[in-house]
Amino acid sequence: MSEVKLQDKTETSRHIPVLLDTFLESVDPIDGIWLDGTFGDGGYSRALVNSGATRVIAIDRDPEAQKSADYLKCKYPLRFNFVLGRFGEMDALVKKEGFASVNGIILDLGVSSMQLDQAERGFSFQKKGPLDMRMSKSGLSAYDIVNEYSESDLANIIYNYGEERFSRRIARAIVSKRSKNLIKSTEELADVISNSVKTPKRLKTHPATRTFQALRIFVNNELDELVDGLEAAERILSPHGILAVITFHSLEDRIVKRFIQLRSGEHPLSNRFQPSKQQENIVSFNKITRKALTARDREINYNPRARSAKLRIAKKIKYHDFPINRDQLGIPIFHRTGALK
């Protein structure tokens, strides 16, 4: 495992893969065809090739990922493929590449360190840049939402996708500020939020954290994309194939957890006072991890981003052409109502 980590560093990867060693240990041995659905800077793809995968197919919606992908393609021309696209369409994309199925899938969700470090992408409130946040560099931007959406719509977005209890206060402050001057930069938006929400100094979390998360999730339609990706993974995985998903906040983790529960025959709303309801006719996965795996202290020390990461792994049994009940996945109710405007 240490060789993989050293190689990642010497190949000048800007993105440190979270829970990489934990993932490799949990699915060892790695062989066959693997799909890296969130390529980013290529950390997981490199590790998969170096750990024995015969072929790695990588997908990313961000055009910036092409640079790292070109490097890996030159280094591993027969073992690496890159496709620009959304992992929610992975089954169709993989088949276009000429593969009927894959033996494993890894999804490292959320925004990458590479994207956060690029001020011009507008993902981070710690770097001054335009209000963008678009992973694909196309479509609706954070600027459009912040400066055009109604106060109630803003409050709903911030509350549902950021789980921010001061959502109404923040939305009111945004509308007040933009009535005088449009909010154009991440720095301006962060200042508006900080001035509207007075949090105790002892708290380490910046007051803009949840709002920026909410805007990013809404701009990129991340929760619907996640469910699409989980369903596509079920279709494209071969029997005994591995599904591994890394999440960074409760909304993502709840969806992944409940999807695996439902597809492994458990009712996600069961508790210790109510035995789980078996759905034997639609069992398509077995849990590999009964609980989410988290980062060790050593990893958190050199990669603080790992602190909130959770890894869940399941093994495919067989595919059932039976649609998932999205009402049971924990997607915010507001998210299911569709476009706001």
SULDAFEN-V358486 format. One record per pair of residues at least 12 apart in sequence whose C-alpha atoms are under 7 Angstrom apart, sorted by the first residue. I is the first residue (numbers start at 1). J is the second residue. Records with the same first field share a line. If there is no record, write none. Layout:
BEGIN
I=J + J
END
This chain:
BEGIN
1=21
4=47 + 50
8=43
13=41 + 43
14=41 + 114
15=41 + 43 + 112 + 113 + 114
16=43
17=43 + 44
18=306
19=295 + 306
30=51 + 52 + 53
31=52 + 53 + 54
32=53 + 54 + 55 + 103
33=53 + 54 + 55 + 56 + 102 + 103 + 104
34=53 + 55 + 56 + 57 + 102 + 103 + 104 + 105
35=56 + 57 + 58 + 102 + 104 + 105 + 106
36=57 + 58 + 59 + 105 + 106 + 107
37=58 + 59 + 60 + 87 + 106 + 107
38=59 + 60 + 107 + 108 + 109
39=58 + 59 + 60
40=60 + 65 + 112
41=65 + 68 + 114
42=68 + 69
54=79
55=79 + 80
56=79 + 80 + 81
57=80 + 81 + 82
58=81 + 82 + 83
59=82 + 83 + 84 + 85 + 86 + 87
60=83 + 84 + 85 + 86 + 87
61=84 + 85 + 86 + 135 + 136
62=135 + 136
63=84 + 136
69=82
87=229
88=225 + 226 + 228 + 229 + 232
89=229 + 232
90=229 + 232
91=232 + 233 + 235 + 236
101=236 + 237 + 238
102=236 + 237 + 238
103=237 + 238 + 241 + 242
104=237 + 241 + 242 + 243
105=242 + 243 + 244
106=243 + 244 + 245
107=244 + 245 + 246
108=245 + 246 + 247
109=246 + 247
110=248
121=133
122=186
125=186 + 187 + 190
128=185 + 186 + 187
129=185 + 186
130=184 + 185 + 186
131=143 + 184 + 185 + 186
133=216 + 219
134=219 + 220
135=220
140=219
141=219
142=215 + 219
143=184
147=178 + 182 + 183
151=171 + 172 + 175
153=340
154=171
155=167 + 168 + 171
157=214
158=211 + 214
160=332 + 334
161=214 + 217
162=210 + 211 + 213 + 214
163=210
164=210 + 211
169=196
170=193 + 196
173=192 + 196
174=192
190=208
193=207 + 208
194=207 + 208
234=319
235=319
237=316
239=316 + 317 + 318
240=315 + 316 + 317
241=315 + 316
242=314 + 315 + 316
243=313 + 314 + 315
244=311 + 312 + 313 + 314
245=311 + 312 + 313
246=309 + 310 + 311 + 312
247=309 + 310 + 311
248=308 + 309 + 310
249=308
254=330
255=329 + 330 + 331
258=329
259=329
260=285
263=282 + 283 + 284 + 285
264=283 + 284 + 285 + 286 + 287
265=278 + 279 + 280 + 282 + 283
266=278 + 279
282=320 + 322
284=316 + 317 + 318 + 319 + 320
285=314 + 315 + 316 + 317
286=314 + 315 + 316 + 317
287=313 + 314 + 315
288=313 + 314 + 315
289=312 + 313 + 314
292=310 + 311 + 312
293=310 + 311 + 312
294=309 + 310 + 311
295=307 + 309
END
